[in-house]
Amino acid sequence: SMCLSGAFELCPPFLRGGSTDLGRFIPPDWRPGIWVRLLPALENILYGANISNILSAHKNVVLDVLAWLPYGICHYGAPFVCSLIMFIFGPPGTVPVFAKTFGYISLTAVAIQLVLPCSPPWYENTYGLAPADYSIPGDPAGLARIDELFGIDLYTSGFHASPVVFGAFPSLHAADSTLAALFMSHVFPKLKPVFVTYTLWMWWATMYLSHHYAVDLVGGGILASVAFYFAKARFLPRVQPDKQFRWDYDYVEIGNAPDGYGYDFPHADGDGVHDSDEWTVGSSSSVSSGSLSPLSPTEDHRLWEGDGHGSDLEAGR
């Protein structure tokens, strides 16, 4: 996904030739037409305006840098940083589930982008709503100002050689940041506002830099959310509040916790699991004291003395 998002230096050699190289592997007749009007139309239907154009209307160096940090830097390093943190502090098995979920949503998003190619906001700003074709190179849009600011040629060359120029929907930047925020919130629930803030920061940056419409972000967010909650229900280890590091876990519980809680073992689960000693004390104390028994003291005494199965056994002797 990092290669397809325009990081030129991370792409394998056969993809560095841009759209012309990709065309060698996909015959022109097989490639679907590019949707130029679809996303702008959905944007106006859902929000009544082009939010990307509104956010990018006023540009300055400070906003450029604030947008570049999540979009051009954090996006590529966040999966590795989050994996390391979750490996140390999360329950064993969390990182493999995160990695697989990350891979599946990336493959799904790229497949959608190839089957349903859509033009991003920078295309509308440059060419209007004129029909597009695959000979048009990628555009760094707002990231070109970062190259100019630092006197480098990183994003301009990278996006010009991007193999998927019209991969606006769904946004992988939105999907990846949303997925990372959901997994990190699972491990550190108290820090959820921090992760939500990072995701919103990323979403703003994608629109400010004219790389995505708001509808692209919603699509990426939905994709990540569906994948996360499916993984959480089936495969993700549950966090135990009294554990701080992965090495503190004596056992791991997988999937969602049952709704019901009780003293019986089938209902025992992660956050509300009862210690075996506590279960024993609770059950024995209620019987020994007799305070919780529905029987009167006299009836209770007769039951223990032989009115039940015990009397039959005694008679059988």
ChimeraX attribute file (.defattr): number of C-alpha atoms within 10 A of each C-alpha:
attribute: neighborCount
match mode: 1-to-1
recipient: residues
	/A:1	18
	/A:2	16
	/A:3	18
	/A:4	19
	/A:5	23
	/A:6	26
	/A:7	19
	/A:8	25
	/A:9	14
	/A:10	13
	/A:11	20
	/A:12	10
	/A:13	9
	/A:14	10
	/A:15	19
	/A:16	20
	/A:17	16
	/A:18	21
	/A:19	20
	/A:20	17
	/A:21	14
	/A:22	17
	/A:23	15
	/A:24	9
	/A:25	8
	/A:26	11
	/A:27	9
	/A:28	10
	/A:29	7
	/A:30	9
	/A:31	14
	/A:32	11
	/A:33	15
	/A:34	19
	/A:35	18
	/A:36	21
	/A:37	15
	/A:38	11
	/A:39	22
	/A:40	23
	/A:41	14
	/A:42	17
	/A:43	18
	/A:44	13
	/A:45	11
	/A:46	12
	/A:47	12
	/A:48	10
	/A:49	14
	/A:50	21
	/A:51	22
	/A:52	23
	/A:53	18
	/A:54	11
	/A:55	16
	/A:56	19
	/A:57	9
	/A:58	9
	/A:59	12
	/A:60	9
	/A:61	11
	/A:62	9
	/A:63	14
	/A:64	20
	/A:65	17
	/A:66	14
	/A:67	24
	/A:68	22
	/A:69	14
	/A:70	23
	/A:71	23
	/A:72	21
	/A:73	11
	/A:74	15
	/A:75	19
	/A:76	18
	/A:77	12
	/A:78	15
	/A:79	17
	/A:80	11
	/A:81	12
	/A:82	16
	/A:83	19
	/A:84	13
	/A:85	13
	/A:86	23
	/A:87	17
	/A:88	14
	/A:89	18
	/A:90	28
	/A:91	26
	/A:92	23
	/A:93	17
	/A:94	24
	/A:95	21
	/A:96	14
	/A:97	17
	/A:98	24
	/A:99	13
	/A:100	12
	/A:101	18
	/A:102	20
	/A:103	14
	/A:104	13
	/A:105	23
	/A:106	22
	/A:107	13
	/A:108	13
	/A:109	24
	/A:110	22
	/A:111	13
	/A:112	16
	/A:113	19
	/A:114	17
	/A:115	15
	/A:116	18
	/A:117	23
	/A:118	26
	/A:119	25
	/A:120	27
	/A:121	25
	/A:122	22
	/A:123	22
	/A:124	16
	/A:125	12
	/A:126	11
	/A:127	10
	/A:128	12
	/A:129	14
	/A:130	11
	/A:131	12
	/A:132	16
	/A:133	11
	/A:134	18
	/A:135	11
	/A:136	13
	/A:137	18
	/A:138	24
	/A:139	24
	/A:140	23
	/A:141	21
	/A:142	23
	/A:143	23
	/A:144	19
	/A:145	19
	/A:146	22
	/A:147	16
	/A:148	11
	/A:149	12
	/A:150	9
	/A:151	9
	/A:152	12
	/A:153	12
	/A:154	18
	/A:155	23
	/A:156	22
	/A:157	19
	/A:158	23
	/A:159	24
	/A:160	20
	/A:161	24
	/A:162	26
	/A:163	28
	/A:164	23
	/A:165	27
	/A:166	24
	/A:167	27
	/A:168	26
	/A:169	26
	/A:170	27
	/A:171	28
	/A:172	29
	/A:173	27
	/A:174	28
	/A:175	27
	/A:176	26
	/A:177	27
	/A:178	27
	/A:179	26
	/A:180	23
	/A:181	24
	/A:182	21
	/A:183	25
	/A:184	21
	/A:185	17
	/A:186	20
	/A:187	22
	/A:188	17
	/A:189	14
	/A:190	9
	/A:191	13
	/A:192	17
	/A:193	12
	/A:194	12
	/A:195	20
	/A:196	17
	/A:197	12
	/A:198	18
	/A:199	24
	/A:200	13
	/A:201	17
	/A:202	27
	/A:203	27
	/A:204	23
	/A:205	28
	/A:206	27
	/A:207	26
	/A:208	27
	/A:209	26
	/A:210	24
	/A:211	25
	/A:212	29
	/A:213	28
	/A:214	24
	/A:215	22
	/A:216	28
	/A:217	25
	/A:218	17
	/A:219	18
	/A:220	25
	/A:221	24
	/A:222	17
	/A:223	23
	/A:224	28
	/A:225	17
	/A:226	13
	/A:227	16
	/A:228	24
	/A:229	16
	/A:230	15
	/A:231	19
	/A:232	20
	/A:233	14
	/A:234	12
	/A:235	19
	/A:236	26
	/A:237	25
	/A:238	24
	/A:239	24
	/A:240	20
	/A:241	12
	/A:242	9
	/A:243	14
	/A:244	14
	/A:245	14
	/A:246	17
	/A:247	12
	/A:248	14
	/A:249	15
	/A:250	9
	/A:251	10
	/A:252	14
	/A:253	17
	/A:254	18
	/A:255	16
	/A:256	18
	/A:257	17
	/A:258	12
	/A:259	7
	/A:260	10
	/A:261	15
	/A:262	13
	/A:263	16
	/A:264	9
	/A:265	12
	/A:266	10
	/A:267	16
	/A:268	17
	/A:269	20
	/A:270	20
	/A:271	13
	/A:272	15
	/A:273	16
	/A:274	18
	/A:275	11
	/A:276	11
	/A:277	9
	/A:278	11
	/A:279	15
	/A:280	12
	/A:281	11
	/A:282	12
	/A:283	12
	/A:284	12
	/A:285	12
	/A:286	12
	/A:287	11
	/A:288	10
	/A:289	9
	/A:290	14
	/A:291	12
	/A:292	10
	/A:293	12
	/A:294	9
	/A:295	12
	/A:296	11
	/A:297	12
	/A:298	8
	/A:299	12
	/A:300	14
	/A:301	12
	/A:302	12
	/A:303	15
	/A:304	12
	/A:305	11
	/A:306	14
	/A:307	13
	/A:308	11
	/A:309	11
	/A:310	13
	/A:311	14
	/A:312	11
	/A:313	10
	/A:314	9
	/A:315	9
	/A:316	7
	/A:317	6
